[in-house]
Amino acid sequence: MKHLLKLMDLSKEEICSILNMADQLKYEKKHGIEHKRLAGKTLGMIFQKSSTRTRVSFEVGMYDLGGSALFLSAHDLQIGR
């Protein structure tokens, strides 16, 4: 799996593919079609700055797709010691 750090790392085709998949998932959710595409997967989240809205959005997205999310704060990771 490719790690995404910034949009500039993606090609035009990859960005279009992501947007098409997002559109499909939105349609399926709206029509009650449930997919657990991320069952058994865990997303680890580390943010440089606190971002409740972004963290919760990713947690909800992972839950909706059958996965789980784990948030690690700078305190949890002992960054800066």
mmCIF file of the N, C-alpha and C atoms, coordinates in Angstrom:
data_MODEL
# 
_entry.id   MODEL 
# 
loop_
_atom_site.group_PDB 
_atom_site.id 
_atom_site.type_symbol 
_atom_site.label_atom_id 
_atom_site.label_alt_id 
_atom_site.label_comp_id 
_atom_site.label_asym_id 
_atom_site.label_entity_id 
_atom_site.label_seq_id 
_atom_site.pdbx_PDB_ins_code 
_atom_site.Cartn_x 
_atom_site.Cartn_y 
_atom_site.Cartn_z 
_atom_site.occupancy 
_atom_site.B_iso_or_equiv 
_atom_site.pdbx_formal_charge 
_atom_site.auth_seq_id 
_atom_site.auth_comp_id 
_atom_site.auth_asym_id 
_atom_site.auth_atom_id 
_atom_site.pdbx_PDB_model_num 
ATOM 1   N N  . MET A 1 1  ? 0.845   -1.183 0.000   1.00 0.00 ? 1  MET A N  1 
ATOM 2   C CA . MET A 1 1  ? 0.000   0.000  0.000   1.00 0.00 ? 1  MET A CA 1 
ATOM 3   C C  . MET A 1 1  ? 0.884   1.239  0.000   1.00 0.00 ? 1  MET A C  1 
ATOM 4   N N  . LYS A 1 2  ? 0.502   2.197  -0.783  1.00 0.00 ? 2  LYS A N  1 
ATOM 5   C CA . LYS A 1 2  ? 1.234   3.459  -0.867  1.00 0.00 ? 2  LYS A CA 1 
ATOM 6   C C  . LYS A 1 2  ? 0.823   4.362  0.295   1.00 0.00 ? 2  LYS A C  1 
ATOM 7   N N  . HIS A 1 3  ? 1.796   4.999  0.920   1.00 0.00 ? 3  HIS A N  1 
ATOM 8   C CA . HIS A 1 3  ? 1.512   5.940  2.001   1.00 0.00 ? 3  HIS A CA 1 
ATOM 9   C C  . HIS A 1 3  ? 1.306   7.324  1.401   1.00 0.00 ? 3  HIS A C  1 
ATOM 10  N N  . LEU A 1 4  ? 0.282   8.006  1.860   1.00 0.00 ? 4  LEU A N  1 
ATOM 11  C CA . LEU A 1 4  ? -0.044  9.332  1.330   1.00 0.00 ? 4  LEU A CA 1 
ATOM 12  C C  . LEU A 1 4  ? 0.349   10.391 2.350   1.00 0.00 ? 4  LEU A C  1 
ATOM 13  N N  . LEU A 1 5  ? 1.335   11.200 1.987   1.00 0.00 ? 5  LEU A N  1 
ATOM 14  C CA . LEU A 1 5  ? 1.757   12.288 2.857   1.00 0.00 ? 5  LEU A CA 1 
ATOM 15  C C  . LEU A 1 5  ? 1.305   13.639 2.331   1.00 0.00 ? 5  LEU A C  1 
ATOM 16  N N  . LYS A 1 6  ? 1.235   13.774 1.008   1.00 0.00 ? 6  LYS A N  1 
ATOM 17  C CA . LYS A 1 6  ? 0.754   15.026 0.418   1.00 0.00 ? 6  LYS A CA 1 
ATOM 18  C C  . LYS A 1 6  ? 0.189   14.738 -0.971  1.00 0.00 ? 6  LYS A C  1 
ATOM 19  N N  . LEU A 1 7  ? -0.739  15.576 -1.418  1.00 0.00 ? 7  LEU A N  1 
ATOM 20  C CA . LEU A 1 7  ? -1.390  15.367 -2.711  1.00 0.00 ? 7  LEU A CA 1 
ATOM 21  C C  . LEU A 1 7  ? -0.408  15.373 -3.874  1.00 0.00 ? 7  LEU A C  1 
ATOM 22  N N  . MET A 1 8  ? 0.666   16.110 -3.738  1.00 0.00 ? 8  MET A N  1 
ATOM 23  C CA . MET A 1 8  ? 1.653   16.193 -4.824  1.00 0.00 ? 8  MET A CA 1 
ATOM 24  C C  . MET A 1 8  ? 2.322   14.837 -5.096  1.00 0.00 ? 8  MET A C  1 
ATOM 25  N N  . ASP A 1 9  ? 2.183   13.902 -4.151  1.00 0.00 ? 9  ASP A N  1 
ATOM 26  C CA . ASP A 1 9  ? 2.744   12.563 -4.337  1.00 0.00 ? 9  ASP A CA 1 
ATOM 27  C C  . ASP A 1 9  ? 1.892   11.707 -5.272  1.00 0.00 ? 9  ASP A C  1 
ATOM 28  N N  . LEU A 1 10 ? 0.685   12.165 -5.588  1.00 0.00 ? 10 LEU A N  1 
ATOM 29  C CA . LEU A 1 10 ? -0.245  11.392 -6.408  1.00 0.00 ? 10 LEU A CA 1 
ATOM 30  C C  . LEU A 1 10 ? -0.275  11.905 -7.842  1.00 0.00 ? 10 LEU A C  1 
ATOM 31  N N  . SER A 1 11 ? -0.522  10.974 -8.752  1.00 0.00 ? 11 SER A N  1 
ATOM 32  C CA . SER A 1 11 ? -0.702  11.360 -10.152 1.00 0.00 ? 11 SER A CA 1 
ATOM 33  C C  . SER A 1 11 ? -2.145  11.834 -10.352 1.00 0.00 ? 11 SER A C  1 
ATOM 34  N N  . LYS A 1 12 ? -2.404  12.463 -11.481 1.00 0.00 ? 12 LYS A N  1 
ATOM 35  C CA . LYS A 1 12 ? -3.760  12.910 -11.815 1.00 0.00 ? 12 LYS A CA 1 
ATOM 36  C C  . LYS A 1 12 ? -4.711  11.716 -11.835 1.00 0.00 ? 12 LYS A C  1 
ATOM 37  N N  . GLU A 1 13 ? -4.257  10.595 -12.383 1.00 0.00 ? 13 GLU A N  1 
ATOM 38  C CA . GLU A 1 13 ? -5.090  9.390  -12.470 1.00 0.00 ? 13 GLU A CA 1 
ATOM 39  C C  . GLU A 1 13 ? -5.417  8.847  -11.077 1.00 0.00 ? 13 GLU A C  1 
ATOM 40  N N  . GLU A 1 14 ? -4.445  8.877  -10.172 1.00 0.00 ? 14 GLU A N  1 
ATOM 41  C CA . GLU A 1 14 ? -4.690  8.389  -8.810  1.00 0.00 ? 14 GLU A CA 1 
ATOM 42  C C  . GLU A 1 14 ? -5.696  9.279  -8.082  1.00 0.00 ? 14 GLU A C  1 
ATOM 43  N N  . ILE A 1 15 ? -5.594  10.578 -8.265  1.00 0.00 ? 15 ILE A N  1 
ATOM 44  C CA . ILE A 1 15 ? -6.544  11.501 -7.634  1.00 0.00 ? 15 ILE A CA 1 
ATOM 45  C C  . ILE A 1 15 ? -7.949  11.267 -8.181  1.00 0.00 ? 15 ILE A C  1 
ATOM 46  N N  . CYS A 1 16 ? -8.074  11.101 -9.496  1.00 0.00 ? 16 CYS A N  1 
ATOM 47  C CA . CYS A 1 16 ? -9.385  10.817 -10.104 1.00 0.00 ? 16 CYS A CA 1 
ATOM 48  C C  . CYS A 1 16 ? -9.950  9.504  -9.583  1.00 0.00 ? 16 CYS A C  1 
ATOM 49  N N  . SER A 1 17 ? -9.110  8.498  -9.429  1.00 0.00 ? 17 SER A N  1 
ATOM 50  C CA . SER A 1 17 ? -9.545  7.201  -8.917  1.00 0.00 ? 17 SER A CA 1 
ATOM 51  C C  . SER A 1 17 ? -10.070 7.328  -7.485  1.00 0.00 ? 17 SER A C  1 
ATOM 52  N N  . ILE A 1 18 ? -9.374  8.088  -6.655  1.00 0.00 ? 18 ILE A N  1 
ATOM 53  C CA . ILE A 1 18 ? -9.805  8.302  -5.273  1.00 0.00 ? 18 ILE A CA 1 
ATOM 54  C C  . ILE A 1 18 ? -11.149 9.026  -5.237  1.00 0.00 ? 18 ILE A C  1 
ATOM 55  N N  . LEU A 1 19 ? -11.302 10.056 -6.060  1.00 0.00 ? 19 LEU A N  1 
ATOM 56  C CA . LEU A 1 19 ? -12.562 10.806 -6.090  1.00 0.00 ? 19 LEU A CA 1 
ATOM 57  C C  . LEU A 1 19 ? -13.716 9.951  -6.605  1.00 0.00 ? 19 LEU A C  1 
ATOM 58  N N  . ASN A 1 20 ? -13.456 9.106  -7.596  1.00 0.00 ? 20 ASN A N  1 
ATOM 59  C CA . ASN A 1 20 ? -14.492 8.199  -8.104  1.00 0.00 ? 20 ASN A CA 1 
ATOM 60  C C  . ASN A 1 20 ? -14.907 7.195  -7.038  1.00 0.00 ? 20 ASN A C  1 
ATOM 61  N N  . MET A 1 21 ? -13.930 6.657  -6.300  1.00 0.00 ? 21 MET A N  1 
ATOM 62  C CA . MET A 1 21 ? -14.239 5.709  -5.225  1.00 0.00 ? 21 MET A CA 1 
ATOM 63  C C  . MET A 1 21 ? -15.050 6.405  -4.133  1.00 0.00 ? 21 MET A C  1 
ATOM 64  N N  . ALA A 1 22 ? -14.684 7.629  -3.786  1.00 0.00 ? 22 ALA A N  1 
ATOM 65  C CA . ALA A 1 22 ? -15.419 8.386  -2.769  1.00 0.00 ? 22 ALA A CA 1 
ATOM 66  C C  . ALA A 1 22 ? -16.868 8.608  -3.199  1.00 0.00 ? 22 ALA A C  1 
ATOM 67  N N  . ASP A 1 23 ? -17.062 8.929  -4.471  1.00 0.00 ? 23 ASP A N  1 
ATOM 68  C CA . ASP A 1 23 ? -18.409 9.133  -5.004  1.00 0.00 ? 23 ASP A CA 1 
ATOM 69  C C  . ASP A 1 23 ? -19.220 7.840  -4.914  1.00 0.00 ? 23 ASP A C  1 
ATOM 70  N N  . GLN A 1 24 ? -18.603 6.725  -5.253  1.00 0.00 ? 24 GLN A N  1 
ATOM 71  C CA . GLN A 1 24 ? -19.269 5.421  -5.192  1.00 0.00 ? 24 GLN A CA 1 
ATOM 72  C C  . GLN A 1 24 ? -19.641 5.068  -3.748  1.00 0.00 ? 24 GLN A C  1 
ATOM 73  N N  . LEU A 1 25 ? -18.710 5.268  -2.815  1.00 0.00 ? 25 LEU A N  1 
ATOM 74  C CA . LEU A 1 25 ? -18.983 4.965  -1.409  1.00 0.00 ? 25 LEU A CA 1 
ATOM 75  C C  . LEU A 1 25 ? -20.101 5.845  -0.855  1.00 0.00 ? 25 LEU A C  1 
ATOM 76  N N  . LYS A 1 26 ? -20.117 7.114  -1.239  1.00 0.00 ? 26 LYS A N  1 
ATOM 77  C CA . LYS A 1 26 ? -21.168 8.033  -0.796  1.00 0.00 ? 26 LYS A CA 1 
ATOM 78  C C  . LYS A 1 26 ? -22.531 7.569  -1.313  1.00 0.00 ? 26 LYS A C  1 
ATOM 79  N N  . TYR A 1 27 ? -22.575 7.163  -2.573  1.00 0.00 ? 27 TYR A N  1 
ATOM 80  C CA . TYR A 1 27 ? -23.813 6.663  -3.175  1.00 0.00 ? 27 TYR A CA 1 
ATOM 81  C C  . TYR A 1 27 ? -24.303 5.418  -2.424  1.00 0.00 ? 27 TYR A C  1 
ATOM 82  N N  . GLU A 1 28 ? -23.377 4.478  -2.187  1.00 0.00 ? 28 GLU A N  1 
ATOM 83  C CA . GLU A 1 28 ? -23.751 3.232  -1.519  1.00 0.00 ? 28 GLU A CA 1 
ATOM 84  C C  . GLU A 1 28 ? -24.255 3.489  -0.103  1.00 0.00 ? 28 GLU A C  1 
ATOM 85  N N  . LYS A 1 29 ? -23.592 4.377  0.630   1.00 0.00 ? 29 LYS A N  1 
ATOM 86  C CA . LYS A 1 29 ? -24.034 4.678  1.992   1.00 0.00 ? 29 LYS A CA 1 
ATOM 87  C C  . LYS A 1 29 ? -25.430 5.297  1.974   1.00 0.00 ? 29 LYS A C  1 
ATOM 88  N N  . LYS A 1 30 ? -25.660 6.214  1.045   1.00 0.00 ? 30 LYS A N  1 
ATOM 89  C CA . LYS A 1 30 ? -26.960 6.880  0.933   1.00 0.00 ? 30 LYS A CA 1 
ATOM 90  C C  . LYS A 1 30 ? -28.074 5.879  0.639   1.00 0.00 ? 30 LYS A C  1 
ATOM 91  N N  . HIS A 1 31 ? -27.763 4.817  -0.102  1.00 0.00 ? 31 HIS A N  1 
ATOM 92  C CA . HIS A 1 31 ? -28.757 3.822  -0.492  1.00 0.00 ? 31 HIS A CA 1 
ATOM 93  C C  . HIS A 1 31 ? -28.735 2.565  0.381   1.00 0.00 ? 31 HIS A C  1 
ATOM 94  N N  . GLY A 1 32 ? -28.076 2.645  1.531   1.00 0.00 ? 32 GLY A N  1 
ATOM 95  C CA . GLY A 1 32 ? -28.092 1.548  2.490   1.00 0.00 ? 32 GLY A CA 1 
ATOM 96  C C  . GLY A 1 32 ? -27.277 0.333  2.094   1.00 0.00 ? 32 GLY A C  1 
ATOM 97  N N  . ILE A 1 33 ? -26.382 0.486  1.140   1.00 0.00 ? 33 ILE A N  1 
ATOM 98  C CA . ILE A 1 33 ? -25.508 -0.618 0.727   1.00 0.00 ? 33 ILE A CA 1 
ATOM 99  C C  . ILE A 1 33 ? -24.274 -0.576 1.620   1.00 0.00 ? 33 ILE A C  1 
ATOM 100 N N  . GLU A 1 34 ? -24.107 -1.619 2.425   1.00 0.00 ? 34 GLU A N  1 
ATOM 101 C CA . GLU A 1 34 ? -23.022 -1.628 3.396   1.00 0.00 ? 34 GLU A CA 1 
ATOM 102 C C  . GLU A 1 34 ? -21.879 -2.510 2.920   1.00 0.00 ? 34 GLU A C  1 
ATOM 103 N N  . HIS A 1 35 ? -20.685 -1.967 2.970   1.00 0.00 ? 35 HIS A N  1 
ATOM 104 C CA . HIS A 1 35 ? -19.483 -2.730 2.619   1.00 0.00 ? 35 HIS A CA 1 
ATOM 105 C C  . HIS A 1 35 ? -18.490 -2.600 3.757   1.00 0.00 ? 35 HIS A C  1 
ATOM 106 N N  . LYS A 1 36 ? -17.867 -3.677 4.101   1.00 0.00 ? 36 LYS A N  1 
ATOM 107 C CA . LYS A 1 36 ? -16.842 -3.663 5.141   1.00 0.00 ? 36 LYS A CA 1 
ATOM 108 C C  . LYS A 1 36 ? -15.482 -3.849 4.479   1.00 0.00 ? 36 LYS A C  1 
ATOM 109 N N  . ARG A 1 37 ? -15.159 -2.921 3.573   1.00 0.00 ? 37 ARG A N  1 
ATOM 110 C CA . ARG A 1 37 ? -13.922 -2.997 2.784   1.00 0.00 ? 37 ARG A CA 1 
ATOM 111 C C  . ARG A 1 37 ? -12.669 -2.963 3.641   1.00 0.00 ? 37 ARG A C  1 
ATOM 112 N N  . LEU A 1 38 ? -12.768 -2.400 4.831   1.00 0.00 ? 38 LEU A N  1 
ATOM 113 C CA . LEU A 1 38 ? -11.590 -2.271 5.687   1.00 0.00 ? 38 LEU A CA 1 
ATOM 114 C C  . LEU A 1 38 ? -11.664 -3.167 6.923   1.00 0.00 ? 38 LEU A C  1 
ATOM 115 N N  . ALA A 1 39 ? -12.470 -4.232 6.848   1.00 0.00 ? 39 ALA A N  1 
ATOM 116 C CA . ALA A 1 39 ? -12.572 -5.171 7.966   1.00 0.00 ? 39 ALA A CA 1 
ATOM 117 C C  . ALA A 1 39 ? -11.194 -5.745 8.269   1.00 0.00 ? 39 ALA A C  1 
ATOM 118 N N  . GLY A 1 40 ? -10.843 -5.762 9.541   1.00 0.00 ? 40 GLY A N  1 
ATOM 119 C CA . GLY A 1 40 ? -9.551  -6.294 9.958   1.00 0.00 ? 40 GLY A CA 1 
ATOM 120 C C  . GLY A 1 40 ? -8.396  -5.316 9.813   1.00 0.00 ? 40 GLY A C  1 
ATOM 121 N N  . LYS A 1 41 ? -8.689  -4.096 9.384   1.00 0.00 ? 41 LYS A N  1 
ATOM 122 C CA . LYS A 1 41 ? -7.644  -3.080 9.201   1.00 0.00 ? 41 LYS A CA 1 
ATOM 123 C C  . LYS A 1 41 ? -7.740  -2.038 10.316  1.00 0.00 ? 41 LYS A C  1 
ATOM 124 N N  . THR A 1 42 ? -6.590  -1.529 10.717  1.00 0.00 ? 42 THR A N  1 
ATOM 125 C CA . THR A 1 42 ? -6.532  -0.483 11.733  1.00 0.00 ? 42 THR A CA 1 
ATOM 126 C C  . THR A 1 42 ? -5.745  0.697  11.192  1.00 0.00 ? 42 THR A C  1 
ATOM 127 N N  . LEU A 1 43 ? -6.293  1.885  11.372  1.00 0.00 ? 43 LEU A N  1 
ATOM 128 C CA . LEU A 1 43 ? -5.634  3.122  10.971  1.00 0.00 ? 43 LEU A CA 1 
ATOM 129 C C  . LEU A 1 43 ? -5.001  3.751  12.196  1.00 0.00 ? 43 LEU A C  1 
ATOM 130 N N  . GLY A 1 44 ? -3.697  3.958  12.168  1.00 0.00 ? 44 GLY A N  1 
ATOM 131 C CA . GLY A 1 44 ? -2.993  4.667  13.234  1.00 0.00 ? 44 GLY A CA 1 
ATOM 132 C C  . GLY A 1 44 ? -2.884  6.131  12.852  1.00 0.00 ? 44 GLY A C  1 
ATOM 133 N N  . MET A 1 45 ? -3.326  7.020  13.739  1.00 0.00 ? 45 MET A N  1 
ATOM 134 C CA . MET A 1 45 ? -3.316  8.451  13.428  1.00 0.00 ? 45 MET A CA 1 
ATOM 135 C C  . MET A 1 45 ? -2.396  9.200  14.382  1.00 0.00 ? 45 MET A C  1 
ATOM 136 N N  . ILE A 1 46 ? -1.487  9.970  13.803  1.00 0.00 ? 46 ILE A N  1 
ATOM 137 C CA . ILE A 1 46 ? -0.599  10.841 14.566  1.00 0.00 ? 46 ILE A CA 1 
ATOM 138 C C  . ILE A 1 46 ? -0.696  12.223 13.927  1.00 0.00 ? 46 ILE A C  1 
ATOM 139 N N  . PHE A 1 47 ? -1.087  13.211 14.702  1.00 0.00 ? 47 PHE A N  1 
ATOM 140 C CA . PHE A 1 47 ? -1.215  14.571 14.192  1.00 0.00 ? 47 PHE A CA 1 
ATOM 141 C C  . PHE A 1 47 ? -0.169  15.470 14.840  1.00 0.00 ? 47 PHE A C  1 
ATOM 142 N N  . GLN A 1 48 ? 0.451   16.302 14.025  1.00 0.00 ? 48 GLN A N  1 
ATOM 143 C CA . GLN A 1 48 ? 1.416   17.259 14.550  1.00 0.00 ? 48 GLN A CA 1 
ATOM 144 C C  . GLN A 1 48 ? 0.701   18.302 15.406  1.00 0.00 ? 48 GLN A C  1 
ATOM 145 N N  . LYS A 1 49 ? -0.489  18.719 14.946  1.00 0.00 ? 49 LYS A N  1 
ATOM 146 C CA . LYS A 1 49 ? -1.311  19.667 15.693  1.00 0.00 ? 49 LYS A CA 1 
ATOM 147 C C  . LYS A 1 49 ? -2.649  19.001 15.988  1.00 0.00 ? 49 LYS A C  1 
ATOM 148 N N  . SER A 1 50 ? -3.230  19.348 17.121  1.00 0.00 ? 50 SER A N  1 
ATOM 149 C CA . SER A 1 50 ? -4.513  18.777 17.513  1.00 0.00 ? 50 SER A CA 1 
ATOM 150 C C  . SER A 1 50 ? -5.585  19.110 16.477  1.00 0.00 ? 50 SER A C  1 
ATOM 151 N N  . SER A 1 51 ? -6.346  18.099 16.061  1.00 0.00 ? 51 SER A N  1 
ATOM 152 C CA . SER A 1 51 ? -7.374  18.298 15.042  1.00 0.00 ? 51 SER A CA 1 
ATOM 153 C C  . SER A 1 51 ? -8.546  17.358 15.312  1.00 0.00 ? 51 SER A C  1 
ATOM 154 N N  . THR A 1 52 ? -9.443  17.783 16.188  1.00 0.00 ? 52 THR A N  1 
ATOM 155 C CA . THR A 1 52 ? -10.575 16.942 16.571  1.00 0.00 ? 52 THR A CA 1 
ATOM 156 C C  . THR A 1 52 ? -11.462 16.613 15.382  1.00 0.00 ? 52 THR A C  1 
ATOM 157 N N  . ARG A 1 53 ? -11.762 17.589 14.561  1.00 0.00 ? 53 ARG A N  1 
ATOM 158 C CA . ARG A 1 53 ? -12.659 17.370 13.419  1.00 0.00 ? 53 ARG A CA 1 
ATOM 159 C C  . ARG A 1 53 ? -12.071 16.337 12.452  1.00 0.00 ? 53 ARG A C  1 
ATOM 160 N N  . THR A 1 54 ? -10.793 16.458 12.132  1.00 0.00 ? 54 THR A N  1 
ATOM 161 C CA . THR A 1 54 ? -10.148 15.511 11.221  1.00 0.00 ? 54 THR A CA 1 
ATOM 162 C C  . THR A 1 54 ? -10.087 14.125 11.844  1.00 0.00 ? 54 THR A C  1 
ATOM 163 N N  . ARG A 1 55 ? -9.710  14.055 13.125  1.00 0.00 ? 55 ARG A N  1 
ATOM 164 C CA . ARG A 1 55 ? -9.602  12.761 13.807  1.00 0.00 ? 55 ARG A CA 1 
ATOM 165 C C  . ARG A 1 55 ? -10.952 12.043 13.833  1.00 0.00 ? 55 ARG A C  1 
ATOM 166 N N  . VAL A 1 56 ? -12.003 12.762 14.204  1.00 0.00 ? 56 VAL A N  1 
ATOM 167 C CA . VAL A 1 56 ? -13.335 12.153 14.280  1.00 0.00 ? 56 VAL A CA 1 
ATOM 168 C C  . VAL A 1 56 ? -13.817 11.736 12.895  1.00 0.00 ? 56 VAL A C  1 
ATOM 169 N N  . SER A 1 57 ? -13.544 12.530 11.874  1.00 0.00 ? 57 SER A N  1 
ATOM 170 C CA . SER A 1 57 ? -13.936 12.173 10.504  1.00 0.00 ? 57 SER A CA 1 
ATOM 171 C C  . SER A 1 57 ? -13.294 10.857 10.076  1.00 0.00 ? 57 SER A C  1 
ATOM 172 N N  . PHE A 1 58 ? -12.004 10.699 10.360  1.00 0.00 ? 58 PHE A N  1 
ATOM 173 C CA . PHE A 1 58 ? -11.327 9.455  10.010  1.00 0.00 ? 58 PHE A CA 1 
ATOM 174 C C  . PHE A 1 58 ? -11.845 8.283  10.838  1.00 0.00 ? 58 PHE A C  1 
ATOM 175 N N  . GLU A 1 59 ? -12.126 8.513  12.126  1.00 0.00 ? 59 GLU A N  1 
ATOM 176 C CA . GLU A 1 59 ? -12.665 7.444  12.967  1.00 0.00 ? 59 GLU A CA 1 
ATOM 177 C C  . GLU A 1 59 ? -14.018 6.962  12.443  1.00 0.00 ? 59 GLU A C  1 
ATOM 178 N N  . VAL A 1 60 ? -14.892 7.895  12.079  1.00 0.00 ? 60 VAL A N  1 
ATOM 179 C CA . VAL A 1 60 ? -16.213 7.540  11.549  1.00 0.00 ? 60 VAL A CA 1 
ATOM 180 C C  . VAL A 1 60 ? -16.068 6.801  10.222  1.00 0.00 ? 60 VAL A C  1 
ATOM 181 N N  . GLY A 1 61 ? -15.198 7.299  9.352   1.00 0.00 ? 61 GLY A N  1 
ATOM 182 C CA . GLY A 1 61 ? -14.974 6.643  8.065   1.00 0.00 ? 61 GLY A CA 1 
ATOM 183 C C  . GLY A 1 61 ? -14.482 5.216  8.225   1.00 0.00 ? 61 GLY A C  1 
ATOM 184 N N  . MET A 1 62 ? -13.524 5.012  9.114   1.00 0.00 ? 62 MET A N  1 
ATOM 185 C CA . MET A 1 62 ? -13.008 3.658  9.343   1.00 0.00 ? 62 MET A CA 1 
ATOM 186 C C  . MET A 1 62 ? -14.112 2.755  9.894   1.00 0.00 ? 62 MET A C  1 
ATOM 187 N N  . TYR A 1 63 ? -14.895 3.271  10.850  1.00 0.00 ? 63 TYR A N  1 
ATOM 188 C CA . TYR A 1 63 ? -15.987 2.487  11.419  1.00 0.00 ? 63 TYR A CA 1 
ATOM 189 C C  . TYR A 1 63 ? -17.002 2.106  10.345  1.00 0.00 ? 63 TYR A C  1 
ATOM 190 N N  . ASP A 1 64 ? -17.385 3.078  9.515   1.00 0.00 ? 64 ASP A N  1 
ATOM 191 C CA . ASP A 1 64 ? -18.365 2.821  8.451   1.00 0.00 ? 64 ASP A CA 1 
ATOM 192 C C  . ASP A 1 64 ? -17.889 1.742  7.486   1.00 0.00 ? 64 ASP A C  1 
ATOM 193 N N  . LEU A 1 65 ? -16.581 1.639  7.286   1.00 0.00 ? 65 LEU A N  1 
ATOM 194 C CA . LEU A 1 65 ? -16.034 0.663  6.339   1.00 0.00 ? 65 LEU A CA 1 
ATOM 195 C C  . LEU A 1 65 ? -15.538 -0.608 7.026   1.00 0.00 ? 65 LEU A C  1 
ATOM 196 N N  . GLY A 1 66 ? -15.859 -0.759 8.319   1.00 0.00 ? 66 GLY A N  1 
ATOM 197 C CA . GLY A 1 66 ? -15.556 -2.002 9.011   1.00 0.00 ? 66 GLY A CA 1 
ATOM 198 C C  . GLY A 1 66 ? -14.210 -2.058 9.695   1.00 0.00 ? 66 GLY A C  1 
ATOM 199 N N  . GLY A 1 67 ? -13.452 -0.987 9.639   1.00 0.00 ? 67 GLY A N  1 
ATOM 200 C CA . GLY A 1 67 ? -12.130 -0.969 10.265  1.00 0.00 ? 67 GLY A CA 1 
ATOM 201 C C  . GLY A 1 67 ? -12.168 -0.275 11.611  1.00 0.00 ? 67 GLY A C  1 
ATOM 202 N N  . SER A 1 68 ? -10.996 -0.073 12.165  1.00 0.00 ? 68 SER A N  1 
ATOM 203 C CA . SER A 1 68 ? -10.897 0.650  13.426  1.00 0.00 ? 68 SER A CA 1 
ATOM 204 C C  . SER A 1 68 ? -9.795  1.691  13.311  1.00 0.00 ? 68 SER A C  1 
ATOM 205 N N  . ALA A 1 69 ? -9.850  2.676  14.192  1.00 0.00 ? 69 ALA A N  1 
ATOM 206 C CA . ALA A 1 69 ? -8.871  3.760  14.164  1.00 0.00 ? 69 ALA A CA 1 
ATOM 207 C C  . ALA A 1 69 ? -8.263  3.918  15.549  1.00 0.00 ? 69 ALA A C  1 
ATOM 208 N N  . LEU A 1 70 ? -6.988  4.232  15.560  1.00 0.00 ? 70 LEU A N  1 
ATOM 209 C CA . LEU A 1 70 ? -6.257  4.422  16.803  1.00 0.00 ? 70 LEU A CA 1 
ATOM 210 C C  . LEU A 1 70 ? -5.561  5.770  16.737  1.00 0.00 ? 70 LEU A C  1 
ATOM 211 N N  . PHE A 1 71 ? -5.873  6.645  17.688  1.00 0.00 ? 71 PHE A N  1 
ATOM 212 C CA . PHE A 1 71 ? -5.253  7.966  17.739  1.00 0.00 ? 71 PHE A CA 1 
ATOM 213 C C  . PHE A 1 71 ? -4.158  7.956  18.789  1.00 0.00 ? 71 PHE A C  1 
ATOM 214 N N  . LEU A 1 72 ? -2.979  8.386  18.394  1.00 0.00 ? 72 LEU A N  1 
ATOM 215 C CA . LEU A 1 72 ? -1.859  8.488  19.319  1.00 0.00 ? 72 LEU A CA 1 
ATOM 216 C C  . LEU A 1 72 ? -1.455  9.953  19.417  1.00 0.00 ? 72 LEU A C  1 
ATOM 217 N N  . SER A 1 73 ? -1.491  10.491 20.625  1.00 0.00 ? 73 SER A N  1 
ATOM 218 C CA . SER A 1 73 ? -1.110  11.889 20.824  1.00 0.00 ? 73 SER A CA 1 
ATOM 219 C C  . SER A 1 73 ? 0.399   11.988 21.020  1.00 0.00 ? 73 SER A C  1 
ATOM 220 N N  . ALA A 1 74 ? 0.910   13.202 20.962  1.00 0.00 ? 74 ALA A N  1 
ATOM 221 C CA . ALA A 1 74 ? 2.335   13.424 21.200  1.00 0.00 ? 74 ALA A CA 1 
ATOM 222 C C  . ALA A 1 74 ? 2.713   12.930 22.594  1.00 0.00 ? 74 ALA A C  1 
ATOM 223 N N  . HIS A 1 75 ? 1.797   13.085 23.552  1.00 0.00 ? 75 HIS A N  1 
ATOM 224 C CA . HIS A 1 75 ? 2.047   12.600 24.917  1.00 0.00 ? 75 HIS A CA 1 
ATOM 225 C C  . HIS A 1 75 ? 2.174   11.076 24.940  1.00 0.00 ? 75 HIS A C  1 
ATOM 226 N N  . ASP A 1 76 ? 1.292   10.390 24.210  1.00 0.00 ? 76 ASP A N  1 
ATOM 227 C CA . ASP A 1 76 ? 1.335   8.926  24.149  1.00 0.00 ? 76 ASP A CA 1 
ATOM 228 C C  . ASP A 1 76 ? 2.650   8.429  23.563  1.00 0.00 ? 76 ASP A C  1 
ATOM 229 N N  . LEU A 1 77 ? 3.168   9.166  22.595  1.00 0.00 ? 77 LEU A N  1 
ATOM 230 C CA . LEU A 1 77 ? 4.385   8.753  21.897  1.00 0.00 ? 77 LEU A CA 1 
ATOM 231 C C  . LEU A 1 77 ? 5.646   9.294  22.549  1.00 0.00 ? 77 LEU A C  1 
ATOM 232 N N  . GLN A 1 78 ? 5.488   10.125 23.557  1.00 0.00 ? 78 GLN A N  1 
ATOM 233 C CA . GLN A 1 78 ? 6.611   10.739 24.264  1.00 0.00 ? 78 GLN A CA 1 
ATOM 234 C C  . GLN A 1 78 ? 7.509   11.517 23.308  1.00 0.00 ? 78 GLN A C  1 
ATOM 235 N N  . ILE A 1 79 ? 6.877   12.229 22.370  1.00 0.00 ? 79 ILE A N  1 
ATOM 236 C CA . ILE A 1 79 ? 7.618   13.057 21.420  1.00 0.00 ? 79 ILE A CA 1 
ATOM 237 C C  . ILE A 1 79 ? 8.116   14.307 22.140  1.00 0.00 ? 79 ILE A C  1 
ATOM 238 N N  . GLY A 1 80 ? 9.336   14.693 21.856  1.00 0.00 ? 80 GLY A N  1 
ATOM 239 C CA . GLY A 1 80 ? 9.890   15.908 22.424  1.00 0.00 ? 80 GLY A CA 1 
ATOM 240 C C  . GLY A 1 80 ? 10.669  15.697 23.702  1.00 0.00 ? 80 GLY A C  1 
ATOM 241 N N  . ARG A 1 81 ? 10.877  14.468 24.088  1.00 0.00 ? 81 ARG A N  1 
ATOM 242 C CA . ARG A 1 81 ? 11.667  14.206 25.298  1.00 0.00 ? 81 ARG A CA 1 
ATOM 243 C C  . ARG A 1 81 ? 13.127  14.163 24.981  1.00 0.00 ? 81 ARG A C  1 
# 
